[in-house]
Amino acid sequence: MLVLIKRVKTKYLLLEQKKFQNKSKNIDEVYQLVFFRCIMFLSYRVAFLCNVFVKLIIHQKVLYDIFL
């Protein structure tokens, strides 16, 4: 009977350990996904701002050339 209790307890502990490992793996995947989305969002923002600044500079240069 004691051996049976130890086996059940060992199986239960192994199952709990596996559950915890799966949860930590899922958390790591979520963090990686969020980090990737943040990087992509920031890169799109930077690209957009660069395009806006380039268009403003070109527009100002054209206006400067026209009026002078």
N, C-alpha and C positions, 0 to 999 in steps of 0.2 A: 504494500500500500504506500509506503514511504517513497519507494522508487517511482511509482506512478505520479505522486504529487510533485516530485522533483522534475519529472519529465514535462508535466503540464506547465509547471512554473517556468521551466527553461524555454519551452515553446512560446509561452506568453511573452516572456521578456524579449525573445528574438523577434516576435511579431511587432512588439512595441518599438523595438530598435529600428526595424525596417520601416515602420510608419514614420518615425522621426526622420530617418534618412530621406525618405521620399518628400516629406514636407520641406526639409532644408534644400533639397534639390529644386523643388518648385519655387521656393523663395529666391534662390539664385537665378533661376530662369526669368522670373518676374523682374528682378533688379536689372538683369542684362537687357531685357526688352525695354524697360523704362529708360535706361541709360542710352540705348540706341535711338529711341524716339526723341529724347532730348537733344542728342547730337544732331540728328537729322533736322529737327525743328530749328536749331540754332544755325545750322549751315544754310538752310533756306532763308532765314532772316538776314544773315550776313550777305548772301548773294543778292537778295532784294535790295538791301540798303546800298550795296556797291553799285548796282544798276541805277538806282535813283541818283546817287551822287555823280555818276558818270554822265547821266542825262542832264543834270543841272549844270555841270561844268561845261558840257558841249553847248547847251542852250545859252549860257552866259557868254561863252566865247563868240557864238554866232551873233548875239545881240551887240556885243562889244565891237565886232567887225562891221556890222551894219551901220551903227551910229557914229563910228569914227572914221 
